[in-house]
Amino acid sequence: MLENSIQMICYKNIPAGRFLQVSGLNYTFSIDKSTEISGDNPKPATAKLLKVTLSDGSAIEKEKTYRIAVNNYMCGSKGYTDGGDDYTMLNVFDDSVPKADGAKLIKDTGKTYAEAVIEYFHNHDNENIHPVLEKRITVQEAER
């Protein structure tokens, strides 16, 4: 998922909206800005995933199962030809795309992203927000 997330990133523009914001893990990737092409046929800069850890700094264990929360769009509810941002590894809805190993739907709330955000703030309207910079995503410029 993280590799898919960084494959369309550009410094000057972002031609696809697939860049993930994450919680519960940290990751570092490199980007080679010199490979980006702007204009009529844009090409994203070359990006490479370098390191991924859980938020406490511990390694991700390949044998372990992790639960993630994503919207139904990324899981193929509208298919992958016109949606899903190519996150086919999360497919649980689209029968035209092979199902991902181990991916299963635990709960579909049926809510849109906007509805979920509105509900969250409605349920937490008396809480103060204290944002902090967590440095979950680190970008390194690629060496040439």
N, CA, C and O atoms as a MOPAC input file, in Angstrom:
PM7 MOZYME 1SCF
protein

 N      0.82000 1    -1.18700 1     0.00000 1
 C      0.00000 1     0.00000 1     0.00000 1
 C      0.86100 1     1.24600 1     0.00000 1
 O      0.59000 1     2.19600 1    -0.73400 1
 N      1.90700 1     1.24400 1     0.82800 1
 C      2.75900 1     2.43000 1     0.90700 1
 C      3.50400 1     2.66100 1    -0.40400 1
 O      3.67000 1     3.80300 1    -0.83200 1
 N      3.94800 1     1.59000 1    -1.03500 1
 C      4.61500 1     1.74100 1    -2.32800 1
 C      3.65400 1     2.31500 1    -3.36800 1
 O      4.04800 1     3.16400 1    -4.16700 1
 N      2.40800 1     1.86600 1    -3.36700 1
 C      1.40500 1     2.42600 1    -4.26400 1
 C      1.18000 1     3.90600 1    -3.95300 1
 O      0.99100 1     4.71900 1    -4.85800 1
 N      1.20200 1     4.23900 1    -2.68400 1
 C      0.94700 1     5.60200 1    -2.23700 1
 C      1.95700 1     6.60100 1    -2.79300 1
 O      1.58800 1     7.72700 1    -3.12900 1
 N      3.20400 1     6.21400 1    -2.89200 1
 C      4.25000 1     7.16500 1    -3.29600 1
 C      4.54700 1     7.15200 1    -4.79300 1
 O      5.33600 1     7.97200 1    -5.26400 1
 N      3.93900 1     6.25000 1    -5.54700 1
 C      4.29200 1     6.11300 1    -6.96600 1
 C      3.83200 1     7.25400 1    -7.85100 1
 O      4.35000 1     7.40200 1    -8.95800 1
 N      2.89000 1     8.06100 1    -7.41600 1
 C      2.40400 1     9.15700 1    -8.25000 1
 C      2.76500 1    10.52000 1    -7.66800 1
 O      2.22400 1    11.53700 1    -8.10200 1
 N      3.65100 1    10.55400 1    -6.71400 1
 C      3.97500 1    11.82500 1    -6.06300 1
 C      4.91200 1    12.64900 1    -6.93300 1
 O      5.81300 1    12.12300 1    -7.58600 1
 N      4.68200 1    13.91400 1    -6.92300 1
 C      5.54200 1    14.87500 1    -7.61700 1
 C      5.78000 1    16.04300 1    -6.67600 1
 O      4.97600 1    16.28700 1    -5.77600 1
 N      6.84400 1    16.74700 1    -6.86700 1
 C      7.07200 1    17.93200 1    -6.05700 1
 C      6.28000 1    19.12900 1    -6.59200 1
 O      5.74700 1    19.91200 1    -5.80600 1
 N      6.19700 1    19.27900 1    -7.90700 1
 C      5.54800 1    20.45600 1    -8.48100 1
 C      4.03900 1    20.31200 1    -8.54300 1
 O      3.31800 1    21.30400 1    -8.43300 1
 N      3.55300 1    19.09400 1    -8.71500 1
 C      2.11500 1    18.82600 1    -8.66700 1
 C      1.90600 1    17.36400 1    -8.31800 1
 O      2.83500 1    16.55700 1    -8.36900 1
 N      0.69200 1    17.04300 1    -7.96900 1
 C      0.37000 1    15.65600 1    -7.63800 1
 C     -0.72300 1    15.22300 1    -8.59700 1
 O     -1.88300 1    15.58900 1    -8.40700 1
 N     -0.38100 1    14.44600 1    -9.63000 1
 C     -1.37800 1    14.09200 1   -10.63900 1
 C     -2.41600 1    13.08600 1   -10.15700 1
 O     -3.45000 1    12.93200 1   -10.80700 1
 N     -2.18700 1    12.40700 1    -9.06300 1
 C     -3.15700 1    11.44900 1    -8.53600 1
 C     -3.28200 1    11.66900 1    -7.03800 1
 O     -2.32300 1    12.07800 1    -6.38200 1
 N     -4.44300 1    11.40300 1    -6.50800 1
 C     -4.69300 1    11.66600 1    -5.08700 1
 C     -4.43200 1    10.48900 1    -4.19700 1
 O     -5.04600 1    10.38200 1    -3.13600 1
 N     -3.55400 1     9.60700 1    -4.57900 1
 C     -3.39400 1     8.36000 1    -3.85000 1
 C     -2.42900 1     8.41900 1    -2.65900 1
 O     -2.25000 1     7.40600 1    -1.98300 1
 N     -1.80800 1     9.56100 1    -2.38100 1
 C     -0.82500 1     9.64700 1    -1.30100 1
 C     -1.49100 1     9.45800 1     0.05900 1
 O     -2.37000 1    10.23100 1     0.43900 1
 N     -1.06600 1     8.42300 1     0.79200 1
 C     -1.67700 1     8.06200 1     2.07000 1
 C     -1.19700 1     8.92900 1     3.22800 1
 O     -0.01500 1     9.25300 1     3.34100 1
 N     -2.12500 1     9.28400 1     4.06100 1
 C     -1.80700 1     9.81800 1     5.38200 1
 C     -1.98700 1     8.64300 1     6.32900 1
 O     -2.94900 1     7.88800 1     6.18600 1
 N     -1.10500 1     8.46900 1     7.27700 1
 C     -1.11600 1     7.26400 1     8.09400 1
 C     -1.16400 1     7.58600 1     9.58100 1
 O     -0.86300 1     8.69900 1    10.01200 1
 N     -1.54400 1     6.59300 1    10.33500 1
 C     -1.53900 1     6.66600 1    11.78700 1
 C     -1.11100 1     5.29300 1    12.28400 1
 O     -1.52300 1     4.27700 1    11.72400 1
 N     -0.29400 1     5.25100 1    13.32400 1
 C      0.13500 1     3.97100 1    13.87600 1
 C      1.40200 1     3.41900 1    13.26200 1
 O      1.87200 1     2.35500 1    13.66300 1
 N      1.96200 1     4.12400 1    12.29700 1
 C      3.23700 1     3.69300 1    11.72700 1
 C      3.99600 1     4.90100 1    11.21900 1
 O      3.44400 1     5.99100 1    11.06900 1
 N      5.26400 1     4.68600 1    10.96000 1
 C      6.14700 1     5.70100 1    10.39900 1
 C      6.78400 1     5.12200 1     9.15000 1
 O      7.08800 1     3.93000 1     9.09600 1
 N      6.98600 1     5.96300 1     8.14600 1
 C      7.71700 1     5.46800 1     6.98600 1
 C      8.57100 1     6.56300 1     6.37300 1
 O      8.28900 1     7.75500 1     6.49600 1
 N      9.62200 1     6.11400 1     5.71000 1
 C     10.57000 1     6.99800 1     5.04600 1
 C     10.66200 1     6.56200 1     3.59700 1
 O     10.73500 1     5.36900 1     3.30000 1
 N     10.65700 1     7.54000 1     2.69300 1
 C     10.87700 1     7.22300 1     1.28900 1
 C     11.78100 1     8.27300 1     0.68500 1
 O     11.88400 1     9.39700 1     1.17600 1
 N     12.44000 1     7.87300 1    -0.40600 1
 C     13.28800 1     8.82000 1    -1.13400 1
 C     12.56900 1     9.20700 1    -2.41100 1
 O     11.72900 1     8.47100 1    -2.92900 1
 N     12.92300 1    10.37700 1    -2.90000 1
 C     12.33100 1    10.85400 1    -4.14400 1
 C     13.42200 1    11.51900 1    -4.97900 1
 O     14.23100 1    12.29700 1    -4.47300 1
 N     13.42000 1    11.19500 1    -6.25400 1
 C     14.38100 1    11.78900 1    -7.18400 1
 C     13.63200 1    12.81700 1    -8.03500 1
 O     12.98700 1    12.46400 1    -9.02200 1
 N     13.72200 1    14.07700 1    -7.64700 1
 C     12.98700 1    15.14600 1    -8.32800 1
 C     13.39800 1    15.28900 1    -9.78800 1
 O     12.60900 1    15.75700 1   -10.60800 1
 N     14.61600 1    14.89500 1   -10.12000 1
 C     15.10300 1    15.08200 1   -11.49300 1
 C     14.36700 1    14.19700 1   -12.49300 1
 O     14.46400 1    14.43200 1   -13.69800 1
 N     13.64400 1    13.20300 1   -12.03600 1
 C     12.93800 1    12.30400 1   -12.95400 1
 C     11.52500 1    12.77200 1   -13.27000 1
 O     10.84800 1    12.18300 1   -14.11300 1
 N     11.07700 1    13.82400 1   -12.60000 1
 C      9.72700 1    14.33700 1   -12.82900 1
 C      9.63800 1    15.05000 1   -14.17300 1
 O     10.54500 1    15.78600 1   -14.56100 1
 N      8.53300 1    14.82000 1   -14.87700 1
 C      8.27100 1    15.50800 1   -16.12900 1
 C      6.93700 1    16.22400 1   -15.98400 1
 O      5.92700 1    15.59700 1   -15.66400 1
 N      6.92500 1    17.54100 1   -16.21900 1
 C      5.69200 1    18.32800 1   -16.16000 1
 C      5.17800 1    18.54300 1   -17.57300 1
 O      5.86500 1    18.21900 1   -18.54200 1
 N      3.98300 1    19.08400 1   -17.69400 1
 C      3.44200 1    19.42100 1   -19.00200 1
 C      2.28500 1    18.53700 1   -19.40400 1
 O      1.54000 1    18.04400 1   -18.55800 1
 N      2.13900 1    18.33900 1   -20.72300 1
 C      1.00000 1    17.59800 1   -21.26100 1
 C      1.00500 1    16.11700 1   -20.85900 1
 O     -0.05600 1    15.53700 1   -20.62500 1
 N      2.17000 1    15.51700 1   -20.78000 1
 C      2.29700 1    14.11400 1   -20.39300 1
 C      3.15800 1    14.01600 1   -19.14000 1
 O      4.30700 1    13.58000 1   -19.20800 1
 N      2.60900 1    14.42000 1   -17.99500 1
 C      3.43500 1    14.43500 1   -16.78600 1
 C      3.86100 1    13.03600 1   -16.35500 1
 O      3.13700 1    12.05800 1   -16.54700 1
 N      5.02300 1    12.96800 1   -15.78200 1
 C      5.53700 1    11.72100 1   -15.23500 1
 C      5.94600 1    12.01700 1   -13.80000 1
 O      6.69700 1    12.96100 1   -13.55600 1
 N      5.46400 1    11.22300 1   -12.84500 1
 C      5.82400 1    11.49700 1   -11.45500 1
 C      7.30400 1    11.25000 1   -11.19300 1
 O      7.95600 1    10.48000 1   -11.89800 1
 N      7.80500 1    11.89900 1   -10.19600 1
 C      9.18900 1    11.68000 1    -9.77300 1
 C      9.34600 1    10.24600 1    -9.28600 1
 O      8.39900 1     9.65700 1    -8.76500 1
 N     10.53500 1     9.68600 1    -9.45400 1
 C     10.79900 1     8.32700 1    -8.98700 1
 C     10.89300 1     8.32600 1    -7.46700 1
 O     11.65800 1     9.09300 1    -6.88300 1
 N     10.10900 1     7.45700 1    -6.83000 1
 C     10.09200 1     7.36700 1    -5.37600 1
 C     10.35900 1     5.93100 1    -4.95400 1
 O      9.96600 1     4.99200 1    -5.64500 1
 N     11.03000 1     5.76300 1    -3.81700 1
 C     11.36400 1     4.43100 1    -3.32300 1
 C     11.12400 1     4.38000 1    -1.81800 1
 O     11.62200 1     5.22000 1    -1.06800 1
 N     10.35500 1     3.38600 1    -1.38900 1
 C     10.10900 1     3.17700 1     0.03100 1
 C     11.37500 1     2.63600 1     0.67600 1
 O     11.93700 1     1.64400 1     0.21100 1
 N     11.83100 1     3.29000 1     1.75800 1
 C     13.08900 1     2.90800 1     2.39000 1
 C     12.90600 1     2.17400 1     3.71700 1
 O     13.63500 1     1.22600 1     4.00800 1
 N     11.93300 1     2.60900 1     4.52300 1
 C     11.81200 1     2.05100 1     5.85800 1
 C     10.38000 1     2.23000 1     6.36400 1
 O      9.75500 1     3.26600 1     6.13400 1
 N      9.87000 1     1.20800 1     7.05500 1
 C      8.54700 1     1.26700 1     7.66900 1
 C      8.64100 1     0.65400 1     9.05400 1
 O      9.16800 1    -0.44700 1     9.21400 1
 N      8.13600 1     1.35500 1    10.05000 1
 C      8.07400 1     0.82100 1    11.41500 1
 C      6.72400 1     1.16300 1    12.02300 1
 O      6.01500 1     2.04400 1    11.53600 1
 N      6.38000 1     0.46400 1    13.08100 1
 C      5.21500 1     0.85400 1    13.86400 1
 C      5.55000 1     2.16000 1    14.56800 1
 O      6.71700 1     2.54200 1    14.64400 1
 N      4.55100 1     2.83800 1    15.07600 1
 C      4.77900 1     4.16700 1    15.66300 1
 C      5.72500 1     4.13700 1    16.86200 1
 O      6.32900 1     5.15900 1    17.18800 1
 N      5.86800 1     2.97800 1    17.53200 1
 C      6.79500 1     2.87800 1    18.65700 1
 C      8.22200 1     2.56100 1    18.20500 1
 O      9.11900 1     2.39900 1    19.03300 1
 N      8.42800 1     2.47300 1    16.88900 1
 C      9.75700 1     2.19100 1    16.34800 1
 C     10.03000 1     0.71900 1    16.10000 1
 O     11.05900 1     0.37700 1    15.51800 1
 N      9.13700 1    -0.15800 1    16.52700 1
 C      9.35500 1    -1.59400 1    16.32600 1
 C      9.06000 1    -1.98700 1    14.88000 1
 O      8.33100 1    -1.30400 1    14.16100 1
 N      9.64600 1    -3.10100 1    14.48700 1
 C      9.50900 1    -3.58000 1    13.11600 1
 C      8.12100 1    -4.16900 1    12.87300 1
 O      7.47400 1    -4.67400 1    13.79000 1
 N      7.68500 1    -4.09200 1    11.63100 1
 C      6.45700 1    -4.76900 1    11.22400 1
 C      6.80300 1    -6.23900 1    11.02700 1
 O      7.78600 1    -6.56800 1    10.36200 1
 N      5.99700 1    -7.11500 1    11.60300 1
 C      6.25200 1    -8.55300 1    11.51500 1
 C      5.43100 1    -9.13200 1    10.36600 1
 O      4.20800 1    -8.99600 1    10.33700 1
 N      6.11400 1    -9.77900 1     9.41700 1
 C      5.43200 1   -10.30400 1     8.23400 1
 C      4.42600 1   -11.39500 1     8.56700 1
 O      3.44600 1   -11.56300 1     7.84200 1
 N      4.64300 1   -12.13400 1     9.63800 1
 C      3.74200 1   -13.22400 1    10.00500 1
 C      2.51400 1   -12.72900 1    10.75600 1
 O      1.55100 1   -13.47800 1    10.91800 1
 N      2.52900 1   -11.50900 1    11.20600 1
 C      1.45600 1   -10.96300 1    12.02500 1
 C      0.36800 1   -10.33700 1    11.15200 1
 O      0.64500 1    -9.84400 1    10.05900 1
 N     -0.85600 1   -10.36300 1    11.64100 1
 C     -1.97300 1    -9.73300 1    10.95500 1
 C     -2.23100 1    -8.37500 1    11.57000 1
 O     -2.29900 1    -8.24200 1    12.79200 1
 N     -2.37400 1    -7.36600 1    10.72800 1
 C     -2.64500 1    -6.01100 1    11.18400 1
 C     -3.99400 1    -5.57200 1    10.64500 1
 O     -4.35600 1    -5.91200 1     9.51800 1
 N     -4.72800 1    -4.83100 1    11.42900 1
 C     -6.02700 1    -4.30600 1    11.02300 1
 C     -5.83500 1    -2.85600 1    10.61400 1
 O     -5.17400 1    -2.08100 1    11.30600 1
 N     -6.42800 1    -2.50000 1     9.47300 1
 C     -6.35200 1    -1.12500 1     8.99600 1
 C     -7.76100 1    -0.60300 1     8.73300 1
 O     -8.69500 1    -1.38000 1     8.53800 1
 N     -7.89900 1     0.68600 1     8.73100 1
 C     -9.17000 1     1.31900 1     8.39600 1
 C     -8.96000 1     2.16700 1     7.15100 1
 O     -8.08400 1     3.03200 1     7.11300 1
 N     -9.76100 1     1.91200 1     6.15000 1
 C     -9.71700 1     2.68400 1     4.91200 1
 C    -11.14800 1     2.91600 1     4.44100 1
 O    -12.08800 1     2.27900 1     4.91500 1
 N    -11.28700 1     3.83300 1     3.50600 1
 C    -12.62900 1     4.04900 1     2.97100 1
 C    -12.95800 1     3.00600 1     1.90800 1
 O    -12.06400 1     2.34500 1     1.38000 1
 N    -14.24300 1     2.86300 1     1.59800 1
 C    -14.66200 1     1.82400 1     0.65500 1
 C    -14.18900 1     2.10100 1    -0.76900 1
 O    -14.07400 1     1.17200 1    -1.56900 1
 N    -13.91800 1     3.34600 1    -1.09400 1
 C    -13.38200 1     3.70600 1    -2.40800 1
 C    -12.06900 1     2.97000 1    -2.67600 1
 O    -11.87000 1     2.42400 1    -3.76100 1
 N    -11.17600 1     2.95700 1    -1.68500 1
 C     -9.88500 1     2.29300 1    -1.84100 1
 C    -10.03100 1     0.77700 1    -1.92200 1
 O     -9.15400 1     0.09500 1    -2.45200 1
 N    -11.12500 1     0.25400 1    -1.40400 1
 C    -11.36600 1    -1.18800 1    -1.40600 1
 C    -12.16600 1    -1.65200 1    -2.61300 1
 O    -12.62900 1    -2.79300 1    -2.64400 1
 N    -12.33700 1    -0.79400 1    -3.60200 1
 C    -12.94500 1    -1.19700 1    -4.85600 1
 C    -14.45300 1    -1.08200 1    -4.93200 1
 O    -15.06100 1    -1.70200 1    -5.80500 1
 N    -15.07900 1    -0.31900 1    -4.05900 1
 C    -16.54000 1    -0.21900 1    -4.10700 1
 C    -17.03200 1     0.37800 1    -5.42300 1
 O    -18.16200 1     0.11800 1    -5.83600 1
 N    -16.20800 1     1.16300 1    -6.07500 1
 C    -16.56000 1     1.75300 1    -7.37600 1
 C    -15.68900 1     1.17100 1    -8.48300 1
 O    -15.60700 1     1.73100 1    -9.57600 1
 N    -15.04100 1     0.04600 1    -8.19700 1
 C    -14.15400 1    -0.57800 1    -9.17000 1
 C    -12.78600 1     0.09200 1    -9.17900 1
 O    -12.52900 1     1.02800 1    -8.42200 1
 N    -11.92200 1    -0.40300 1   -10.04500 1
 C    -10.57200 1     0.14500 1   -10.11600 1
 C    -10.25900 1     0.77000 1   -11.47100 1
 O     -9.17600 1     1.32400 1   -11.65400 1
 N    -11.18700 1     0.69000 1   -12.42600 1
 C    -10.92400 1     1.33100 1   -13.70500 1
 C    -11.17200 1     2.83000 1   -13.61900 1
 O    -10.54900 1     3.60500 1   -14.34500 1
 N    -12.07000 1     3.24100 1   -12.74400 1
 C    -12.39500 1     4.65700 1   -12.62200 1
 C    -12.33900 1     5.10000 1   -11.16200 1
 O    -12.94800 1     6.10600 1   -10.80000 1
 N    -11.62500 1     4.37200 1   -10.33300 1
 C    -11.57500 1     4.71300 1    -8.91800 1
 C    -10.62800 1     3.80300 1    -8.16600 1
 O     -9.92100 1     2.99600 1    -8.77100 1
 N    -10.61100 1     3.92700 1    -6.86900 1
 C     -9.78700 1     3.07100 1    -6.03100 1
 C     -8.32800 1     3.44000 1    -5.96100 1
 O     -7.58400 1     2.85800 1    -5.17300 1
 N     -7.89500 1     4.40100 1    -6.77300 1
 C     -6.49500 1     4.84200 1    -6.79000 1
 C     -5.50300 1     3.68900 1    -6.88000 1
 O     -4.38700 1     3.78000 1    -6.36900 1
 N     -5.91500 1     2.61000 1    -7.52900 1
 C     -5.05400 1     1.44900 1    -7.79500 1
 C     -4.64400 1     0.69500 1    -6.52200 1
 O     -3.61200 1     0.02400 1    -6.50600 1
 N     -5.44100 1     0.80200 1    -5.46900 1
 C     -5.16700 1     0.04700 1    -4.23500 1
 C     -5.79700 1    -1.34000 1    -4.32600 1
 O     -6.54100 1    -1.74800 1    -3.43400 1
 N     -5.49900 1    -2.06000 1    -5.40600 1
 C     -6.11400 1    -3.36600 1    -5.62700 1
 C     -5.75400 1    -4.37600 1    -4.53800 1
 O     -6.46000 1    -5.37100 1    -4.36900 1
 N     -4.68900 1    -4.14300 1    -3.80800 1
 C     -4.32900 1    -5.04700 1    -2.72500 1
 C     -5.33400 1    -4.98500 1    -1.57500 1
 O     -5.29200 1    -5.82000 1    -0.67200 1
 N     -6.23300 1    -4.00800 1    -1.60000 1
 C     -7.26600 1    -3.87100 1    -0.57800 1
 C     -8.62500 1    -4.36400 1    -1.06600 1
 O     -9.61500 1    -4.25300 1    -0.34400 1
 N     -8.68400 1    -4.90400 1    -2.27600 1
 C     -9.95500 1    -5.23500 1    -2.90000 1
 C    -10.79800 1    -6.19200 1    -2.05100 1
 O    -10.37000 1    -7.29800 1    -1.72000 1
 N    -11.99300 1    -5.74100 1    -1.71500 1
 C    -12.99300 1    -6.62500 1    -1.10900 1
 C    -14.34700 1    -6.47300 1    -1.79800 1
 O    -15.28000 1    -7.21200 1    -1.48400 1
 N    -14.47000 1    -5.52500 1    -2.73400 1
 C    -15.74500 1    -5.25800 1    -3.38500 1
 C    -15.79400 1    -5.62200 1    -4.86400 1
 O    -16.83400 1    -6.07500 1    -5.34300 1
 N    -14.71500 1    -5.44000 1    -5.59100 1
 C    -14.72300 1    -5.53600 1    -7.05100 1
 C    -14.40900 1    -6.95600 1    -7.51300 1
 O    -13.27000 1    -7.40800 1    -7.39200 1
 N    -15.41400 1    -7.66500 1    -8.04300 1
 C    -15.22400 1    -9.04500 1    -8.47700 1
 C    -14.42800 1    -9.16900 1    -9.77000 1
 O    -14.00500 1   -10.27000 1   -10.12300 1
 N    -14.21400 1    -8.06000 1   -10.48700 1
 C    -13.44500 1    -8.11800 1   -11.72700 1
 C    -11.93900 1    -8.06800 1   -11.46600 1
 O    -11.14000 1    -8.26800 1   -12.38100 1
 N    -11.55700 1    -7.80000 1   -10.22100 1
 C    -10.14200 1    -7.73300 1    -9.83500 1
 C     -9.88300 1    -8.83400 1    -8.80600 1
 O    -10.67700 1    -9.00300 1    -7.88000 1
 N     -8.78800 1    -9.58400 1    -8.94900 1
 C     -8.51600 1   -10.64800 1    -7.97900 1
 C     -8.51700 1   -10.12600 1    -6.53700 1
 O     -8.01700 1    -9.03800 1    -6.25200 1
 N     -9.07900 1   -10.91400 1    -5.65800 1
 C     -9.12200 1   -10.54500 1    -4.24100 1
 C     -7.72200 1   -10.62100 1    -3.64500 1
 O     -6.93100 1   -11.49300 1    -4.00400 1
 N     -7.43000 1    -9.72000 1    -2.75200 1
 C     -6.12700 1    -9.70000 1    -2.09400 1
 C     -6.05300 1   -10.82000 1    -1.06800 1
 O     -7.04400 1   -11.12600 1    -0.40400 1
 N     -4.90100 1   -11.41900 1    -0.93900 1
 C     -4.67900 1   -12.45900 1     0.08000 1
 C     -4.89700 1   -11.88700 1     1.46600 1
 O     -4.24200 1   -10.91600 1     1.84600 1
 N     -5.79100 1   -12.46400 1     2.21200 1
 C     -5.98700 1   -12.05600 1     3.59700 1
 C     -6.82900 1   -10.81000 1     3.79100 1
 O     -7.19000 1   -10.49100 1     4.92400 1
 N     -7.15800 1   -10.09000 1     2.71300 1
 C     -7.97800 1    -8.88800 1     2.86600 1
 C     -9.42200 1    -9.30200 1     3.08700 1
 O     -9.98100 1   -10.07000 1     2.30400 1
 N    -10.01500 1    -8.80200 1     4.13800 1
 C    -11.42400 1    -9.10400 1     4.37800 1
 C    -12.09300 1    -7.88900 1     5.00400 1
 O    -11.48900 1    -7.12300 1     5.75500 1
 N    -13.34200 1    -7.75500 1     4.66700 1
 C    -14.13400 1    -6.65300 1     5.18400 1
 C    -14.62400 1    -7.01400 1     6.57200 1
 O    -15.31200 1    -8.01900 1     6.75300 1
 N    -14.27500 1    -6.20100 1     7.54700 1
 C    -14.72600 1    -6.43000 1     8.91900 1
 C    -16.00500 1    -5.65000 1     9.18100 1
 O    -16.94600 1    -6.16700 1     9.78200 1
 N    -16.03400 1    -4.40000 1     8.72500 1
 C    -17.22100 1    -3.58200 1     8.92700 1
 C    -17.29000 1    -2.51200 1     7.85500 1
 O    -16.30900 1    -1.81600 1     7.59500 1
 N    -18.45400 1    -2.38700 1     7.23500 1
 C    -18.71100 1    -1.30500 1     6.29900 1
 C    -19.79900 1    -0.45300 1     6.93000 1
 O    -20.94100 1    -0.89200 1     7.06600 1
 N    -19.44800 1     0.75500 1     7.31000 1
 C    -20.40800 1     1.62500 1     7.99600 1
 C    -21.45600 1     2.17200 1     7.04300 1
 O    -22.51500 1     2.62000 1     7.48100 1
 N    -21.17500 1     2.14200 1     5.74100 1
 C    -22.10000 1     2.70100 1     4.77400 1
 C    -22.07700 1     4.22400 1     4.72700 1
 O    -22.84700 1     4.84200 1     3.99200 1
 N    -21.19500 1     4.81700 1     5.50900 1
 C    -21.10900 1     6.28000 1     5.56000 1
 C    -20.07700 1     6.78500 1     4.56700 1
 O    -19.10300 1     6.10500 1     4.24500 1
 N    -20.32100 1     7.99800 1     4.09500 1
 C    -19.31000 1     8.65200 1     3.28100 1
 C    -18.23100 1     9.18800 1     4.21800 1
 O    -18.42400 1     9.27500 1     5.43100 1
 N    -17.10700 1     9.54100 1     3.63300 1
 C    -16.02600 1    10.11700 1     4.43200 1
 C    -16.50700 1    11.39400 1     5.12500 1
 O    -16.22700 1    11.61100 1     6.30400 1
 N    -17.23400 1    12.23700 1     4.38400 1
 C    -17.74200 1    13.49300 1     4.95400 1
 C    -18.67800 1    13.21600 1     6.12900 1
 O    -18.61100 1    13.90000 1     7.15000 1
 N    -19.53900 1    12.22800 1     5.99100 1
 C    -20.46300 1    11.88400 1     7.07900 1
 C    -19.71400 1    11.40000 1     8.31700 1
 O    -20.08100 1    11.74100 1     9.44200 1
 N    -18.66700 1    10.60800 1     8.11100 1
 C    -17.88000 1    10.10000 1     9.24200 1
 C    -17.16500 1    11.23500 1     9.96800 1
 O    -17.11600 1    11.24600 1    11.19800 1
 N    -16.61100 1    12.18900 1     9.22000 1
 C    -15.92300 1    13.32800 1     9.84000 1
 C    -16.91600 1    14.18200 1    10.62600 1
 O    -16.63100 1    14.59400 1    11.75000 1
 N    -18.06800 1    14.44500 1    10.04000 1
 C    -19.09800 1    15.22800 1    10.73200 1
 C    -19.52800 1    14.52500 1    12.01900 1
 O    -19.66300 1    15.16700 1    13.06000 1
 N    -19.74200 1    13.21500 1    11.95100 1
 C    -20.13600 1    12.46300 1    13.14500 1
 C    -19.05000 1    12.50000 1    14.21700 1
 O    -19.34100 1    12.66000 1    15.40300 1
 N    -17.79000 1    12.34900 1    13.78600 1
 C    -16.68800 1    12.39300 1    14.75300 1
 C    -16.68800 1    13.72200 1    15.50800 1
 O    -16.63900 1    13.74000 1    16.73800 1
 N    -16.74100 1    14.82000 1    14.77900 1
 C    -16.70200 1    16.12300 1    15.44200 1
 C    -17.96300 1    16.38700 1    16.26400 1
 O    -17.90500 1    17.05800 1    17.29500 1
 N    -19.07800 1    15.87100 1    15.81900 1
 C    -20.30100 1    15.99200 1    16.61800 1
 C    -20.14200 1    15.25800 1    17.95300 1
 O    -20.56600 1    15.75500 1    18.99700 1
 N    -19.52800 1    14.07500 1    17.91000 1
 C    -19.33400 1    13.27600 1    19.13000 1
 C    -18.19500 1    13.76300 1    20.01000 1
 O    -18.07900 1    13.33300 1    21.15700 1
 N    -17.35300 1    14.65000 1    19.49900 1
 C    -16.20000 1    15.15800 1    20.24600 1
 C    -16.19000 1    16.68300 1    20.28500 1
 O    -15.12200 1    17.28900 1    20.36600 1
 N    -17.35800 1    17.30700 1    20.22800 1
 C    -17.41400 1    18.76600 1    20.10300 1
 C    -16.95000 1    19.52100 1    21.34500 1
 O    -16.70200 1    20.72400 1    21.26400 1
 N    -16.82800 1    18.86100 1    22.47800 1
 C    -16.36400 1    19.53100 1    23.69600 1
 C    -14.88200 1    19.29800 1    23.98300 1
 O    -14.37400 1    19.74200 1    25.01200 1
 N    -14.18500 1    18.60500 1    23.07800 1
 C    -12.77000 1    18.29600 1    23.28300 1
 C    -11.89600 1    19.33700 1    22.59000 1
 O    -12.16600 1    19.75100 1    21.46300 1
 N    -10.86000 1    19.74100 1    23.28000 1
 C     -9.87200 1    20.63400 1    22.67100 1
 C     -8.92800 1    19.82200 1    21.79900 1
 O     -8.60700 1    18.67400 1    22.10400 1
 N     -8.49800 1    20.42600 1    20.72800 1
 C     -7.54700 1    19.78300 1    19.83500 1
 C     -6.16400 1    20.34100 1    20.13300 1
 O     -5.96900 1    21.55600 1    20.17300 1
 N     -5.20500 1    19.44300 1    20.34100 1
 C     -3.82400 1    19.83300 1    20.61800 1
 C     -2.91200 1    19.14500 1    19.59700 1
 O     -2.30500 1    18.11600 1    19.89300 1
 N     -2.82000 1    19.71500 1    18.40400 1
 C     -2.01800 1    19.05600 1    17.36500 1
 C     -0.52700 1    19.06800 1    17.70700 1
 O     -0.00700 1    20.02000 1    18.29000 1
 N      0.13200 1    17.99100 1    17.32900 1
 C      1.58200 1    17.89200 1    17.47800 1
 C      2.15800 1    17.32000 1    16.19000 1
 O      1.50700 1    16.53700 1    15.49800 1
 N      3.36800 1    17.71500 1    15.88200 1
 C      4.06000 1    17.18800 1    14.71500 1
 C      4.64100 1    15.83000 1    15.09000 1
 O      5.53000 1    15.74900 1    15.93800 1
 N      4.14500 1    14.76300 1    14.46400 1
 C      4.56500 1    13.40700 1    14.82300 1
 C      5.64400 1    12.83700 1    13.91500 1
 O      6.24500 1    11.81500 1    14.24600 1
 N      5.89800 1    13.45900 1    12.80500 1
 C      6.92200 1    13.00700 1    11.85900 1
 C      6.70000 1    11.55600 1    11.43400 1
 O      7.63100 1    10.75000 1    11.43400 1
 N      5.46000 1    11.23500 1    11.07300 1
 C      5.12900 1     9.88100 1    10.63500 1
 C      5.67100 1     9.58900 1     9.24800 1
 O      5.97500 1     8.44000 1     8.92800 1
 N      5.79400 1    10.62300 1     8.41800 1
 C      6.25600 1    10.45600 1     7.03800 1
 C      7.51000 1    11.30900 1     6.84100 1
 O      7.49500 1    12.51800 1     7.07100 1
 N      8.58400 1    10.66500 1     6.41700 1
 C      9.84400 1    11.36600 1     6.17200 1
 C     10.22500 1    11.19700 1     4.71600 1
 O     10.20000 1    10.08600 1     4.18700 1
 N     10.57800 1    12.30000 1     4.06500 1
 C     10.98200 1    12.27400 1     2.66800 1
 C     12.45900 1    12.63000 1     2.58500 1
 O     12.91300 1    13.62700 1     3.14800 1
 N     13.18800 1    11.79600 1     1.87400 1
 C     14.60900 1    12.06700 1     1.63900 1
 C     14.80200 1    12.28400 1     0.14500 1
 O     14.21400 1    11.57900 1    -0.67500 1
 N     15.63300 1    13.26600 1    -0.20400 1
 C     15.94400 1    13.43100 1    -1.61600 1
 C     16.91900 1    12.33100 1    -2.01200 1
 O     17.88900 1    12.05500 1    -1.30600 1
 N     16.64400 1    11.72000 1    -3.13800 1
 C     17.48700 1    10.60600 1    -3.60700 1
 C     18.88400 1    11.09100 1    -3.95900 1
 O     19.07100 1    12.18900 1    -4.48400 1
 N     19.85800 1    10.24100 1    -3.65600 1
 C     21.23100 1    10.53900 1    -4.05200 1
 C     21.41500 1    10.17700 1    -5.51400 1
 O     20.83300 1     9.20600 1    -5.99800 1
 N     22.21200 1    10.94600 1    -6.20500 1
 C     22.43200 1    10.67500 1    -7.62700 1
 C     23.75700 1    10.02900 1    -7.85900 1
 O     24.10700 1     9.73000 1    -9.00100 1

